[in-house]
Amino acid sequence: MSRARALPQDALGWLHDLARWIGTWLWAPFYRVRVHHPERIPADGPVVLVANHSAFVDGPLLFGMFGRRVVFLVKAEMFRGPLGPLLRLIGQVPVRRAVVDRRPLTTALAVLRDGGMVAVFPEGTRGSGDVAGGVGAARQGAAWLARASSAPLLPVAVRGTRRPDGAGRRFRPRVEVLVGEPLPAPSAPGRDGLAAATTEVATALRTLVRELESYTAEVAGDVREQ
């Protein structure tokens, strides 16, 4: 873990670390999780992680998976009710969709400048599972954060958390997580530079998802042949 505090100002480091430790084993009874290429995760320094999002469990599952503190930008609806104070205390940042609000980005930027990791789910990737469409329409927030903090962009793909349409309850489904190669921090100026960086990370994420889909299809075929 980075020696930097690397959390929002009001977060409790010990509670964040406890929650992350719990997250390393909490999902074991429910999912068979395998992480591919965890060595690609930078051990310290600022990182902007960009992951696809097809099920609610993606964020909590990834939270304890990276061996270091990670701050997620989470939709503000999740902060309603009793869960809200806990999310804030463990350092997660609410984001209001369709509202112009720079506070989440300012908070995330401070975390990055402290040497931390910030995770962003591209808009629109949950629900349909259509990663190609969702990632293609991703906001430029991740690219802006990476450029402003000189942080690499780390694409991460997750498959297996979303129950297929029409499928019944599954017993410990297999979940595959593929960590991509870090992309250099964007340096091109202006909106065109942000658009180019957003396109690059979206392309990398789509490629990772397709790689996972091919892999899971091969595994399923091998199981059927046995």
C-alpha positions in Angstrom: 0.0 0.0 0.0 1.1 3.5 -0.7 2.3 5.3 2.5 0.2 8.3 1.6 -3.2 8.6 3.3 -4.8 8.7 -0.1 -8.4 9.2 1.1 -10.9 12.0 1.2 -10.4 14.4 4.1 -13.3 13.1 6.2 -12.7 9.4 5.7 -11.3 7.1 8.4 -8.3 5.2 7.2 -8.7 2.4 9.7 -12.3 1.9 8.7 -11.5 1.9 5.0 -8.8 -0.7 5.6 -11.1 -2.8 7.6 -13.8 -2.7 5.0 -11.3 -3.5 2.3 -10.0 -6.5 4.3 -13.6 -7.7 4.7 -14.0 -7.3 1.0 -11.2 -9.7 0.3 -13.2 -12.7 1.6 -16.8 -11.5 1.8 -17.7 -12.7 -1.6 -16.0 -16.1 -1.4 -19.3 -17.9 -0.5 -21.1 -16.4 -3.4 -18.7 -16.1 -6.3 -15.6 -18.0 -7.6 -13.4 -15.0 -8.4 -10.2 -15.2 -10.4 -8.0 -12.1 -11.1 -5.8 -12.2 -14.2 -2.6 -10.1 -14.3 -2.8 -8.5 -10.8 0.9 -7.6 -11.2 -0.2 -4.8 -13.6 -1.7 -2.9 -10.7 0.7 -0.2 -9.7 1.7 -0.7 -6.0 1.8 3.0 -5.3 1.5 6.4 -6.8 -1.6 7.9 -8.4 -3.8 5.7 -10.6 -7.2 6.3 -12.3 -8.9 2.9 -12.6 -11.6 2.6 -15.2 -13.8 -0.5 -15.1 -16.9 -1.8 -16.9 -20.1 -2.0 -14.8 -22.8 -4.6 -15.5 -24.1 -5.5 -12.0 -24.5 -3.8 -8.6 -21.9 -6.1 -7.0 -19.0 -5.0 -9.3 -18.0 -2.1 -7.1 -18.1 -3.8 -3.8 -16.3 -6.8 -5.2 -13.5 -4.8 -6.7 -13.1 -2.7 -3.6 -11.1 -5.3 -1.8 -9.2 -6.7 -4.8 -6.4 -4.3 -5.5 -4.1 -4.6 -2.5 -4.2 -0.9 -1.8 -6.7 1.8 -0.9 -9.1 2.8 -3.6 -11.7 5.5 -3.7 -14.7 4.9 -5.9 -16.9 7.6 -7.5 -20.3 6.3 -6.7 -23.7 7.4 -7.8 -25.3 9.7 -5.2 -28.4 7.5 -4.9 -26.3 4.9 -3.0 -25.7 7.5 -0.3 -29.4 7.7 0.7 -30.4 6.0 4.0 -28.1 4.3 6.5 -25.5 3.2 4.0 -24.6 6.8 3.2 -22.6 7.7 6.3 -20.7 4.4 6.1 -19.7 5.0 2.4 -18.4 8.5 3.3 -16.4 7.2 6.3 -14.7 4.6 4.1 -13.8 7.3 1.6 -16.2 6.8 -1.3 -17.3 9.9 -3.2 -20.9 10.6 -4.3 -21.6 11.7 -7.9 -24.9 13.2 -9.0 -25.7 12.2 -12.5 -27.0 14.8 -14.9 -25.8 17.6 -12.6 -22.8 19.9 -13.1 -20.9 19.5 -9.9 -17.1 19.7 -9.7 -16.8 18.7 -6.1 -16.5 15.0 -6.7 -13.7 15.6 -9.3 -12.0 18.1 -6.9 -12.1 15.5 -4.1 -10.8 12.7 -6.4 -8.0 14.9 -7.7 -6.9 15.6 -4.1 -6.7 11.8 -3.5 -4.7 11.3 -6.6 -2.3 14.1 -5.7 -1.8 12.3 -2.4 -0.7 9.3 -4.3 -4.0 7.4 -4.2 -6.1 5.3 -6.5 -9.5 6.5 -7.8 -11.9 4.2 -9.6 -14.5 5.3 -12.2 -17.3 3.4 -13.8 -18.0 4.7 -17.3 -21.6 6.0 -17.5 -24.2 3.6 -18.9 -22.4 0.3 -18.6 -24.6 -1.2 -15.9 -27.8 -3.0 -16.7 -27.7 -3.8 -20.3 -24.2 -5.3 -20.2 -23.5 -3.7 -23.5 -20.0 -2.6 -22.7 -19.2 -1.4 -26.2 -22.1 1.1 -26.1 -21.6 2.2 -22.5 -17.9 2.7 -22.6 -18.1 4.5 -25.9 -20.3 7.1 -24.3 -18.1 7.4 -21.2 -17.7 10.8 -19.6 -14.3 12.5 -19.8 -14.0 12.7 -16.0 -11.5 9.8 -15.8 -9.3 11.3 -18.5 -9.4 14.8 -16.9 -8.4 13.3 -13.5 -5.5 11.4 -15.1 -4.3 14.4 -17.0 -4.6 16.8 -14.0 -2.7 14.4 -11.7 -0.3 12.9 -14.2 -1.8 9.5 -13.3 -1.9 6.5 -15.6 -5.2 5.1 -16.6 -5.8 1.4 -15.6 -8.5 -0.4 -17.5 -10.1 -3.4 -15.6 -12.7 -5.7 -17.1 -15.2 -7.8 -15.1 -17.4 -10.6 -16.4 -19.7 -13.0 -14.6 -21.4 -10.9 -12.0 -24.5 -10.2 -14.1 -27.1 -12.9 -14.3 -28.0 -13.6 -17.9 -31.5 -12.6 -18.9 -34.0 -15.4 -18.2 -31.5 -17.4 -16.2 -32.3 -18.8 -12.8 -30.4 -18.4 -9.5 -26.8 -19.4 -9.9 -24.7 -21.3 -7.4 -21.3 -19.6 -6.9 -20.9 -18.4 -10.5 -17.4 -17.8 -11.9 -16.3 -14.2 -12.1 -13.3 -13.3 -14.1 -11.4 -10.0 -13.6 -8.8 -8.9 -16.2 -6.4 -6.1 -15.4 -5.1 -4.3 -18.5 -1.8 -2.7 -19.1 -1.7 0.8 -17.6 -2.0 3.6 -20.1 0.2 6.6 -19.8 -1.2 9.8 -18.3 -2.8 11.9 -21.0 -0.8 15.0 -21.9 -2.5 16.5 -24.9 -4.2 19.8 -24.0 -7.8 20.9 -24.4 -11.0 19.1 -25.0 -9.6 17.3 -28.0 -6.9 15.8 -25.8 -9.5 14.6 -23.3 -11.6 13.1 -26.0 -8.6 11.2 -27.4 -7.7 9.9 -24.0 -11.3 8.8 -23.3 -11.4 7.0 -26.6 -8.1 5.3 -25.9 -9.2 3.9 -22.5 -12.6 3.0 -23.9 -11.0 1.0 -26.7 -8.7 -0.7 -24.2 -11.6 -1.6 -21.9 -13.7 -3.0 -24.8 -10.7 -5.1 -25.9 -10.3 -6.5 -22.3 -14.0 -7.4 -22.1 -13.9 -9.2 -25.4 -10.8 -11.1 -24.3 -12.6 -12.2 -21.2 -15.7 -13.2 -23.2 -13.5 -15.4 -25.4 -11.8 -16.9 -22.4 -15.1 -17.7 -20.6 -16.5 -19.2 -23.8 -13.5 -21.5 -24.1 -13.8 -22.6 -20.4 -17.5 -23.3 -20.8 -16.8 -25.4 -23.9 -14.1 -27.4 -22.1 -16.4 -28.1 -19.2 -19.2 -29.3 -21.5 -16.7 -31.7 -23.2 -15.6 -33.3 -20.0 
